[in-house]
Structures are given as structure tokens and as C-alpha cells.
Amino acid sequence: MEICGLLTAKNESVPLKSISVQVRVQDHVATVSSTLQYVNEEERPLEALFVFPLPADAAVCHFSAKIGEQEIVAEVQDRESARDQYDDAVSSGQQAFLLEESPESPDVFRLSVGCLSAGQNAAVTIIYITELAVQADHSLRFCLPAVLNPRYTPAGSGAGIVSEISSGCGAVPYTLILSVHVSSPKPISKLESNCSLDPLVFLQSDHTQATVNLSPGHMFDKDFELFVFYQDTHQPSAIVEAGVTTAPPGSLMRDPVVMISLYPEFPEEVMSSLATQGEFVFVIDRSGSMGSMMHHGTGAKMRIESAKDTLLLLLKSLPMGCYFNIYGFGSDFESFFPQSVVYNQETMDQALKRVKEMKSDMGGTEILQPLKHIYSQRCHPDHPRQLFVFTDGEVGNTKEVLDLVKSHAHSHRCFSFGIGEGASAALITGMAREGSGHAQFITDTDRMQPKVMQSLRFALQPAVVNISVDWTLPDGLTVDTLSPPINVLFQGQRTLIYAQLKGESSGGSEGTVTVKYSLKDQPVTNQLHFWLKPTEETGLSIHRLAARTLMRSLEQEERSGAADVEGIRSRMVELSVQAGVSSVHTAFIAVNKDSRQTVKGPLQQRRVSAYDLSFVIAVMQANCGYAEEQSFRCSKKKTLRTFTERAFLKMSNWVPEQIQNFFRSGSATASYDQTDSESKNDPAPEPQKDLLLQLVSLQKASGCWDLDATLADVFGKTEDELTNQKPAQVDGSVWATLLALIWLYSCKIEQQVEWQFVAMKAASWIGSQKVGDLSQCVCVGNVLLGCQVTKETLGI
């Protein structure tokens, strides 16, 4: 059973007319307001169910729905109070809606608004705020995904019903209207997108403000991605935001808040030689969903095939003498070796043979057990553990996974990769955050290799220790840091710090933040001076993100068994209500905007597992009149505490019998598993010849190449042509390796981030052969391959 988008019980599309999105980017923060317009064209009432996954750590700050002439808005309340109010409304046949985070994944929100009469219009508006991730090309990425993939919920996890919504359903029956406003202390260089944009319009002569619109006629049939380029984007910056004068004195919302974006710069002499030791553990999702295509169009590849290509590149890039192992997981898991082994030619060949045989044939997506097994293995002295996790992120027990990673943060670093459109931001970014690593998302037409190799470079960077953050402010001002302590720093990556400024300045207009740390026993200092004058028109985005950051830290304290659990919970509720953003202990409850009374009408709620980044509306047709007549007469109204319980009550009253049977029989999961099994049996598309991967696959673990016909084929030559031109002073392997380097630097320079470690190993190996001056050899190689590369460029 495959249900997509907006549907009725007859499996017919509900006419969502349009989605209008306004995005306001302020330096590194985006405020996103989306309004969805649709109409019930059925001859009977329709029950509308709204599902909207969000970026990890996004802060929802507004939800409203205008149905006919009536507008209802959501307010944040203590979760228990909101649930009591909701249950009271439902049990008496009134209309209400309750908006909560999924208990299994914090990037999921789901709610029901109630019945739409025949022919009735509705407009739904949601506003959230999020931080934008820095990309390898120094841009900031905003993504509004268009697909919602089903997530796998492990059996017995209690994570609720697996989503019945999936992607790949053809053209959508509605359009997207999107406008973007960008402002920053730094000049804007350009804006790029994977979709057609109208010309960029600068609003200031210094290019610090600009607007752009999505070109008319866009069908929301793929992710909308926007990349913002600033001048000097990797320089540190600060935004100070004024508080609300009506908020309680001393509260977070009353005082100014500063957001510091730091880009630490490591000394060049430290970065010139990356680590040659470590234990590298690669964990590959082999569930059925990994058999899906990463994107549509020419050159599309299955997720598992892209992962295999990336594993090849990673294995060839590892330094000799390190340790490594590879795990595959699905409903179960397996490892290539019983424990991590020393990296050499023999173990690399064994691993590559197993990689070629890998398929997306291991069922569901249960990542918890392989992680537990890996963490139970002993660490190797002087070889810090680096964990690389590749998954499409479709799991239902996100929080349990993150707790496990956090509990072992002292013994490893975790680098996570979300593959394909639909990876869970909460899972991918959460694992990297808790494991002091780095997260990457590979979507649409992205090549996986450059992003993974960037993370490998991070993993090979020396560990940063003894990190401290110090503030220097004018007399009368103090600072309360809201962000958790910094436990990871990488060259060229942003570190965000939120802090509350308390008191009154005695006259100074500038503050200073200083970050100190030790890198390979060398002390390093990074400093930023910033103006204390608040930035105008920020719309409290910094305050709300600061509140979300603080609430996430408090949530961790609570879950770690802190003594004052009630005090922590009370603090979280207070923050959530004051800032108007949700938390695990609060919920949005809808009230009538005019009368402040709960809106009348029937309602449906279901608990969900987890979802991916997108806005999706799922609609279930229902006989609202029958439900209203029943009035949910239930003596146990106060016990309806989960989405699942409310869902079953609702379905048992009026959801069509075939849908009830679908959920009761477990067909939701079965349908997903069937999709998995079908995807793995589909014939793989004919792979395109990738000369770079072909060359890399021929390299030895030591870094050299053999002089043979397969290498000659990469260059478009014969083996005899290579052999006949070999200078007398070098042997076949040195000549072959030299030619490989010349070809890489001449023909594949635009992909250098992918083969940089392969080339470093090759140059190091040539240097170890002590063959003397190679200038003549480089000249001969240039002539043979039609290139113009100097010996200095090759690093030999």
C-alpha cells in the first residue's frame, strides 16, 4: 500500500492549491514562514492531518489555521495542561488541535485541525527558525525538501505507526511560491539554487541586503535548495539582538542575546601534516531503502552504490598502519572482521572484495545494536577511534541512539552522513553533535565523495583539547553562556555560541570573546571583537534559537539523571512558554483567536515515529458527522495520553475499515518492508564509467600503482605506450605512480578534495623510493599524457 501526499480514502488527491514560503536570512539564521492554501472539493466533510518535519534544532514559533471564516492560533502551554485541555475538548465533541514534538525524534511535528465542510477553504501558516549549515564551498545552505520518506521503526520500540507516506509519486498538484530576503553584516556575493530564480536585487549599495524570488511556475516536485555566499564568510561574526521590554526582568527574553559565529584557524605548521594513526570504523546502512535512487535524471545512482564508491575512496585514502573495520546493518548487522585490523595490502584487498558484494538486502534500519557492539570493542592505544556512519536516516528511535553516542563521546569521534533526500536531520546532526564530530547531507545531485573526504580530513586533524571561552565586557555587564561547552573544533568549520547579556553598560560599546585551546601541545588563541548595539529587525530569532539551545542542554541534564529533575523541568517549561517555542515538556494548543475558547469540532491525532525534512500534508477522509454524534463518549478521557491511543479511538469510530485493518495487521511496516525487498530486486542501472574511481581502485595500500594495461586504459593509452616511454632511472611502479599523479593534477583537478589523500600517499611513497631528481620523468610524463604539470605541483 503506497499513499502519497494529499489523499482521500478513495486514494484520490486532495487539492492543495499552493504553498507560499517567505524566507528571511539574517547572517547565519533563517526565519521560514509557510502558508498552505487548499480546498475541500468533496461532497462531504474532510479531516485534515498536518505533518511537518523540520531541520534539527529548528524552533517552531507560530502555527495558525484559518478554516472558512474562523481563525485558530496555537499557544505554548505546559504539556500536561495542554493535553488535559485537548482531552476535554475531544471527549465533549469539540474541535481542537494539539501540536507536540515526536517523543522519538525532535524534528517531527504532527497535528490535526479538524473537519473541513464540503467546498470549504483553509489556510495554514507555520513559522520556524533555524541555523544554516556551512558547506564545503563556504556557502550557507537552506533546504525546503519536497519528499517525505517512510522511516523504519524497530519492532518493540514503541515508536508508533510507521508513516504511510512515501516519495516518488509523480508530479504534485500544487505549486510553490517562494521569496527570500537576505541581510548580513558582510556583503552578499551571490545566491545560487538548484531551481530557477528571478534576478537578484540588492537593496543597499554595500550589498548587505538583497531579495530574490523563485521563478513563476515552479512545481514542488524536488527539493528547493538555496546557497548564500558572503564575502569573507569564514571570518568570525556576531549578532546582538535586543530583548522584549514586556518580558519579566532578568529573563532570557528581556535581556539582549548575542550569537557568536567562530571560525577557528589552526596554525599552518600544525595542519601541514595530518595524523597517520587512528582506528577508522565505517558503518553502512544496508536496509532496503538504500536500494532507492538518490535522485532522478541522468547519472542517478542507488544509494548503496554511491556508498560503495565512497568506501572505495575511503579505503584507498587511509594511512598505512592504522586500524579499520566495516559494518553493514539493517534488521541485523555484520562486520567484515571480528575486530578492527591493521590496514595493509592484504586487509585492504579483503575489505574491497566484500565491499563489491554489498547489497541493500538487510531489511529494516536498526542502527542501535551495531553501535552497541562497536562501543563494546576495546580501543587501540595511540589510535583514536573515528566512527563514520552512513544512513538514509529513516529510524524511529532517534533519541535512544543519540543517548548511546553521547555516553561514549569520551572514546571516539562520530562523523555522520545522511544519504538521499529524506535523511533525518535530528539523527544525522545529533550523532555528530553528541560524538564531537561533523555531519554531512548528500542529497539531490550531490556527489557523496567530496563531502565524505572533507569529513575524513576533519578526522585526521589532531584533537583539540583544553578549550576555553572567555568574555571581556564593559563594567556593569555580565554574560551567561547558554550554549553547552565547546568540545570539538575543526579547521574551517563554524562554532556557534549563544549568550545572554545581563546588566547595564557603563558606557563601553564593544565586547570581546576569546577562544583558547591546545593543538598538538601548542596553545592557540582566536579572538573576536563585536559591537554591543543590538541589530535591528531580527524578530527575536536569536532569542528563540538561544532558548532552544538552552532547552536541549537542560533536556540532556534531565535524561542523564540529574538530582533536581523537577527544577529542570520547570525551567524548561518557563523558557518554552516565554520564548514561544516548543520543548519536550510543552505543547502548542489551539484556541479561538477572538473568544479565546476551544474551537468546536471533531479531531484526530496519531503518534508518529520519525520523518524527514519537508512540509507534507496527509489527509484522511472521515465521516465527521458520525464522530460528532458519538462525541467520543469515553470514561477514560484523562488517560488518552499518547498519539497512538487517540489515533485508535478516532479510527475505531469512523476511519474506513480497510485502513483500520491496514494498521492492525502491521501492513504499514509490511508495506515498507515490501518496498525494501522490491527495491533490492530491481535491476541496477548501467553504471557510468568513472575514470577517477577506476584509477583509485588500482592504487595499492602503500600508495603506488602497478604499470599494467588497466592503468593504461584510464589514460586512454596502451600498456606498450606507457612502457616504451619509461625513463631508465625509474622502475615500473615509480613510473606508473608518477603518471597517475600527473593525470590527477591535470585532468581531475576540480575533484581534488576527493583524491587529495590518495595523492598524498602516492607522493610520500615516491619520496620513500629515493630515486633522485624526477624532473626529466615529469617532463616525459607530461608529453605522454598531453599535460603540463610541474614537479612542485605534484608534491614530490
N, C-alpha and C positions, 0 to 999 in steps of 0.2 A: 504494500500500500504506500503510494507516494503522494503526499499532499504538499502543495507549494503555494506560497504567497497568500492572497486573499481568496478564500473559498467558502462555498456554501455546502450544505450537507449533500447536495447533488454533485459535488466536485466541480462546481462552476465558479468562475472568478467573480469576486465581489468588486464592483467598480470603484476602486481607489482612483480618484481623478488626478491628483497631483501631490507632489511633495515639494514644499518650498523651504529652503535652508538658507539662513544667514550666518556666516562665519565671521567672527571678529578676532583677528590675530593681533595680540599685543606682545611683541618680542617673542618669548618662548611659550606663551599661553594662548589657547584658543577658547572662545566662548561660542557655542554652537546652539542655534535656535532653529528647530524644525517644526513646521506646521504641515499636517497631513489633512487633505480635503477629500472626502468621499461621500457617497450617497447610497442609500439602500434602495435599489430598484426592484426588490422583491415585492410580492403582493402580501407578504405577511412580515411581522417583526423579525429583526435580526439581532443576535447577540454578538457584540464586537469584543474581541480579545486582542489586547495590545502586548507585543513582545518587543523589547528594545534593548539589545545588548550594547554595552558601552566600552570605551577604552579603559584599560586598567587604571585605577586611581582617579578616574573622572569623578566629578562631583555633580550630581543631579541637583538643580536648584529651583526648578519650576516644572509643574505639569498642570495643564488645564484642558478641558474639553467643552466645546460648545455644541450642544446637540439640539437642533431646532432653535428655539429662542432662549433656551436655558443654558447658562454657562456655569460650570462647576470647576473649582480650583482645588489643588492639593496643598495641604499644610502638614508640616512635620510635627509629629507627636511621639511621646513615649510609645514603644511598640505595643506593650500590653494594653495601654489605654486605647490606642488606635484599633487594635484587634477587638476589644470589647465593644467599641462603637460600631465597628463593622459587623460583628456578630448580631448585635441588637438590631441593626438595620436589616440584615438578611433575614433574621428569624421573623420579623414582622412584615416581610414582603416589600421592603423599601429598596430603592436603588442607592448604591454607594460604590466606592471603589477603594481598595487598599493596595498600596504600592510598597513593595518590600524588596530588599536585596535577596537573591537566592542564598539559602544557607550553605550551599555547596560551592558557589562561585560568585565573588563580589561584582563581576562585570555584567550581571544579568538582572534586569528588572522586568516585571510582568504584572499586568493588571487587566481587569475587566471593567468596562464603563457602564454596561447595561444595554437595554434594548433600544434599537432604532425602529421607529414606526415605518410602515411602508412609505417609500418616497421621501423619507426624512434625510436631511443633510447633516453632516458632522464635521467639525474641525478640531483636531487635536494638536496641541503645542507642547513640546518638551524642550527644555533648555539645560545644557550641561556644560561644564568647564573642564578642560583637560590640558595637560602639558604635552608639547610637541617633541617628538624624538629627533635627535640629531642623526643625520645619515652620514655615510662614508664620504660623500662628496660635499660635506659641510652644510647641506641644506636641512631645513626643518620639514618634516613630513606630516601632513594632515590627510587622513583617510576616512571616507564615508563609504563603507562597504555595502555592496548590493546583494550579497548572498548570505544565507543562513544555513549552515550545515548541521546535520544531526550529530549530537555528541553521544559518546558511548558511556553508559552508566554501569559500573561493575555490579554484578549480581550480589545482592545482600548489602549494598552500600546504603540503602535507604534514601537514595538521592532523588527518588520520584520517577515520574514518567519521562521516558526518552522523547525528545521532540519529534513530532511527525512532519516537520518542515524540512525541506531539502532544497538544494540548488539544481541548476540545470533544467529549468522548466521552460525555456524559450523566452521570447520577448515579453516584457511586462506590459500591462495595460495602462500604464500611467507614466508621467514624465517627471523629471527633476528640474526645478528652478533653483539656482544657487548663486549667491553673491558673496564676495569676500572683501573685507576691509582689513588692511594690514597697517600697523604702526609700530615703530621701534625707535629707540634712541640711536640706532645705527642706520645708515642709508640702506634702502632696499635695492639690491642689484637686479633681481628678476624673479618672476614667478613662472613655474612650469607645471604642466599637468599631463596626465595620460588621456585627458578628454579635451575637446576643442574649447578654447577660451576666447572671449572678446579681447580687444587690445587692452593692455594695462594702462590705467590712468593714474598719474601721480598727482597728489593733492597739494604737495608742498615742493618748493623749489629745491630743497635739500634732499628730496626723495625719501623722507622718513615716514610718509603716509601714501598709501595707494589703494585703489579699488580695482576689482576685476569681476566679471560675470561669466558664468558658464554659457557657452553659445546656445541659442534657442534650439529647441527640438531634441534635446538630449533625452534618450531613453535610458532609464535607470537599470541597464542590463549588465553593468560591470561596476567594479569599484571606482569611485571618484577619488583620485589621488592628486594632491596639490603639494608642490615643493617650493618652499620660500627660501630665497637666497639673500642673505645680508652681506654687506661689506664687513670684513673683519669679524665674521660670525663666531670664530673660535676665541675671540677675546672675552674676558670676563665682563659681566654687566650686572646691573642692579635695578630693580623697580621698587620704589617705596609707595605704598598705597595708603591713603587716609582712611580712617575708620568711620563708623556711623555715630553721630553725636547723640542719637537717642538710645544707643545701646548702654547697658549697665556700666558704670565707671569701673575701670580695671579689667574689663572683659576683653577677649580677643577681638570682638567686632568693634569695640570702641577705640582701641589703640591703633596706631599705624602698624603696618606689617611690611617687612622687606623680604623680597625674593632675590637671592644672590645666585647667579649662574657662573660657576667657576670652571675654567678650562686649564687644569694644571699642565705645566710644561716641565718635562723631565730633562735634565742636563744631557746634551748630545753625547758626551763621552759614556754615559751610562746606557743610553739606548743603542749605541753603535754595535754592541754585542749582546744578542738576545740569549736567553737561557738555553742550555744544551741538555738539561736534565728535566725530569718530570715523569709522572705517570698519567697517561692520556687514556681516558675511558670514554668510548663512543657508544651512545645508547640510541638505537634506531627504532622508530615506530614501524612495525611490520603488520599493523592491523589492516583489515580490508579496505578502509578508507584511503590508505596510502596508495591504492591502485587507481585512485581518481586522477584526472588530468589537472595539472597545476593551473593551466589557463587554456583559452580557446585560440584557435587560429594556427597559422603555420609555425612549426617548430615546437608545438605543445609536447610536453613530456609527462609521463606519470610521475607522481611524487616519489615513489620508491626508486625509479630510475634516476631522478635527479639526486636523490640521497646517495645512491651507489656511485655516481660520478664524483660526488663530493668526497665520499670516503676514499676513493682512489687518490684524489689530490691530497687529502689529509695524510694518508699513509705514506705517500711519497715525500711529504714535507717534514716528517718527524725527524728529529736528530738521532744519530746513531747512539746507542747506549741507553736510551730512555726506556721506560716500560709502557706497554699498551695492552688494551683488550677491547673487544667489540661485543655489545649485547644487542639482541633483537627481542622485541617484546610485542605482545598482542594480548590475548586472553591468558597466555603464559609467557615465559621468557626463556632464552637460551643464550649462552656466551660462546665465543669462538674458542676460548681457552679456559680451563678451570680457574685460573687466576692470571693476573697480568703477567706478561712475559717480556723479556728483554727484546728490544727492537733490533733485528738484524735481517740479513737477506732471507734466511730460512723462514723466520716467523712472519716476515712481510709477505712472502710468497704464499704461505699457508692462508694468511688472512685475505689476500686478494682473491684467491680461489673461492673462498667462502662468500666473499662479497658478490662475486659474479652470480652465485647461486641464490642470492637473497630474493624473496618474493613477498608480496603483501598477502600472506596466507596464514596469519596467526590469529585471526578472529577479531575480537574487540580490542579496546585500548585500555589496558590496565597497567599503569606505569609504577604504581606504588610498590609492588613486590620486587621488581628488578632493582629499584633504588634501594630497598632494604637489604637486598643481597649484596649490592656493591658496597654499601656502607659497612657491612659486616666483615668485609675483607680487610686485612691488615694493610696499612700504608707502608711504603718503602722509604726508609730514611734517605734524606737528601734528594728525594724525588717527589715534590709536591703534587698532589692529585688534582687533575684538571678534568672535570666532567663535562662532556659535550652531549646534549640531549636534543634529538631531532624528532619532532612530532607535529601532526596536524592539530594537536591541542584539543581534541574532542573527548575530554574526560569529564566525569561527573563528581569527582571527589577532590576538587582543586585544593581546598583548604587543608585537607589531610596530607596531601603531597607537599605543600609548602611548609607545613609544620615539620615534616620529616627532614626536608632540606635544611631548614633553619637549625634544627638540633645538631646537624653535622657541619655547620658552617666553619667550625674551627679547624677542620681537617681537609677541606677541599675548596675549590672554586668551581662554580657551575655556570656554564655557558649554554644558553637555550636558544632553540631555533624553531619558529613557527612556520610550518611549510604549507603553502597554498592559501587560498582565500578562505578564511574561516577559522584560523588558529585563535585560540583563546588568549586574549591579552593578559587576563589575570593569571593564567597558568604560566605562560612564557616569561612575562616580565617578573612575575612573582618568584619563580625558581631562580632567575638570575639575581634578583634583589636579595633573596634570603641566602643565596650561595655566593655572594660577593663576586659575581661575575658580570656577564653582559648578555643582553637579549637582542635577537635579530628576527625580523619577519621577512619571509620570502614569499611575495605574492605577485599576481598578475604576470608580467613578462620578465620579472627579475631572474637573473642567474643566481643560483644558490652559492656558487663557489666564491665570488668576491666577498660576500658578507661573512661566510664561514672563515675564510682566510684572514679577514680582519680580526675576528674573534681569536683565531689561533695566535695572531700577533700579540693580542692582549694577554693570552695565556702564557706566552713566552716572555712577557715582560717580568722583570723582577718584582717580588712582592713589596708593597708599600706598607710600612709599619710606623707605629708611634705617631698617628695622625692627630693633630690638634687644631681647633678653630678658636681664634681669639678676636675679640671686638674692641675697637677703640672709638668711643663716642664722646661728645661734649658733656661737660658737667651737667648733672640733672637728668640725664638719660641713662637707662639701663636696658639690657637686652635679655629676652627669654627665648632661647633657641627652641623651635618647635619640631624641627626635623630630627630624626634619630642620628646618633653619632655616625660619622663617615667611616666606613670600614673597607672601602675599596676605591682606588683611584687608578685611572688609566690615562695614558698619554692621548690627548686629543678628544677626550670624551667629557661631556658636561656633568657636573655635580651640582644639584640644586639644594639650597639651604633656605628654609623659611624661618623667620624670627619675628617676634613681637617686640616693638619699641615702647618702653614704658617711661612715664615721667615727662618733664618739660625741659627743653634745651635751654641752657643759659646764654645762648647766642651763637654757638657754633653751627655751621651749615653743612659740615661734612663728617662722614663716618668712615671707618676703615675696618675691613675684615682681613685677617691674616691666617693662612692655612700653612701649617708646618708638618713635615713628615720626614722619615728616613727612607732612603732608597739605596740599597747595597752599601749600607753603613755610611752613606753620605747624607748630611742634613740638607733639606730643600725647603725653600720658603716661597710662597705665592701670596701676593697682596693685591687688594682692590680698594680703591677709594671711591666713595659714592656720595651723591647729594642726598640730604635728608628731606628735601622738599618733595612732598607727595606728587606722584604722577596723576594728572587729571583724567577723568572719564575712564576709569578702569572697571567700573561696575562691580566692585568687590570681588573680582575674580581671584585676586591674590589671597584675600582673606579666606575665601571658601576653600581654595586649594590647600592653604595652610591648615585650616580646620580639618580637612580630610586627611592630611598627612599626620596631624596630631592624633586623630581618632584611630588611624591604622596602628600607630605606635601603642596607644592605650589598649587596643584590641589584642595586640601581641602580649602585653603585660597580663591581661586578664586570662588569656589562654595558657600562659606559662605558669599559672598557679600563684599569682601574686596574693599577698595576705589580705589586702583591702579590696576585695573584689567588688563589694557594693559601692565603695567610694569611686573606683574606676568607672563602673557602670553609670553612676550618677553624673560623673564628669563628662562622659561621652554623650549622654542624653542632653545635658546642658549645652555642650558645644554644638551638637547637631541641630537642636531647636533654634539656638541663636543664629547660627550661620545659614539655616535653611537648607542643609544638605543631609542626605540620609546616612545612617550607620546601621550596624547590626542590632542596635537596641532601639531604633526608632523606625517609623514608617510614615509614608505620606497617606493621609486620609482625606477624602474629598468631601467638601461641604458646599452648600449653595452660596454663591458669591454674594447674593443680595440679602437673603434671610438668615444666613449662617446656619441653616438647618440641613440635615442629611437629605439628599435628593431621593425621591421615591422611585422604586422600580426593582425588578429582579436583577440578579448578578451572578456571575460565575467566576470562580477562582480555581487555579490549579497550581500546584507546586511544580517547579521545573528543575532539571538538572543543571545544565550549563549551556551557554550559547556563544556565538562568535560575534565579532564587531559588525553591527549593521542595525538598520531600522527595519523591522518586519512586522506586518500586521497579520495575525492569524485569526480567522473568523469562523465561529461555529454557529450554524443556524439552530435556532431553538424556538419552541412554542412558548413565548414569554407569557401569553395569557394563561396558559395552563399552570405555569410555575407560580404566577401571581395568585392564582386561585388556591394553590396548595399552601402558599405563604410560608413555606419551609417550616411547617409545624414540627418542631423537634425540641424535646425537653432537654437535649444536651447541647444547647446553643453555645454555652460558655466553653465547651470542650473542643469547638471547631478551631483548632489552633494551627493547623498546617494547611498549605495549599492543597495537599492530597486529599485530606478529609473533606474540605469544602468542594473539591472537584467531584468526588464520588457522590456527595449529596446532590450536587447540581445535575450530574449526568444521570443519576438514577431517577430523577424526576422527569427530565424531558429530552436528554440527548438521544438521538436515534439509536435504535437497538444495535445496528451494525457497528456503530462507533464504540458503544459500551463493550461489545464483545471483543472489539479490536484491542482495547486496553486491558480487559480482564484476562484475555488469553495470552498476554505478553507479546502480541503480534507487533507492537511498536518496536520492541527490541528485535523481534524476529525479522521484521521488515528491514531493519537496518543491517542485521547480520546477513540477510539475503542479498542486499545491495553489495555488502562487502564481498560475499562469495562470488557474485556475478562479476564484480569488477576485476577480481583476480583471474577469472577465466577468459575475459575479453582478450583478444589478440592484441599484443602491444604494437603500437605504430612503428613503422620502419624508422630506426634511429638515423639521424643525420650524422654524417662523418665529421667528427670534431678533431681537427688535427692537433690542437693543443693537448687534449686528453690522450690522444694516441701517442704523442711524444712523451708525455709524463708517464704513461703506463709502461714505457720501455726503460725508464730510469732504474738503476739499481739502488738498493738501500743506502749504499755508501755515497751515492751522488753521481756516479759515472754512467755512461751509456756504452753499449757494445756497438762495434762497427758492423752492421749487417743490413740485409735487404729491407727489413721492416722500418729501420730508421731512415734509410734512403727514400723509402716511399713517402714518408712525411714531408721530405724536402722536394718531392717531385723528381727525384733522381734515381739512378740505378746503383746497386752496390759497387759495381765496377767503377762508375764515375767518382764515387767517394774514395775508393781505394787507390785509384790511379793518381789522384791529386794529393795524397797524404804526404806531407813533408817527412824527410828521412829521420829527423831528430825526435819524432814522437811516435809512440805506438798507436795501435788502432783505437784503444779506449780513450786515450787523451784526445786524439783527433776527432773522434765521434762526439765526445763531450764538448769540445771547443765548438764544433759545428752546431750542436744543439743550443749552446748559449748565444751564438751569433744569430741563429734563426729566431730565438725568443726575443732578443732585444731589437731585432729588425722587423719581424713580421707580426709579433704579438705584443708589442709594447703597450697597447691600450688595455691589455688584460694583465698587466704586471703584478697587480695585487694578488692575482690567483697563483702565479708561478714564482713569486719572489723567494720563497723558501727553497723551492726546487733549484733555482739558480744559485742561491747562497751555498747549498750543499755541493753543487757542481763546481763552483769556483773554489770552494775550500778543498775539494778532492783534487782538483788540478794542482793547486798550490802544494799539496802534500806529495805530489809525484816528483817534485824537484827536477823539472825538465828544462830549466833555464829560460832564456828570453823567448817569448812566444809571438813577438811582433810579426815575424815573417809568416808564421802559421795563421795569424788572424788575417793578414792580407790575402793569403791564398784562399782562406775560407770565405772571405768577402767576395772574391771573384767567382768562386764556385757557386755560391748561393745567390749572387747578384745583390749583395748587401753592402752597406757602408757603416761598419761599427768599429769603434776603436777598442784597443785592449783595455784602456782605463774604464770604459763603459762596462765591460764585462766583469770588472772587479777582480781581475787576476794579475 
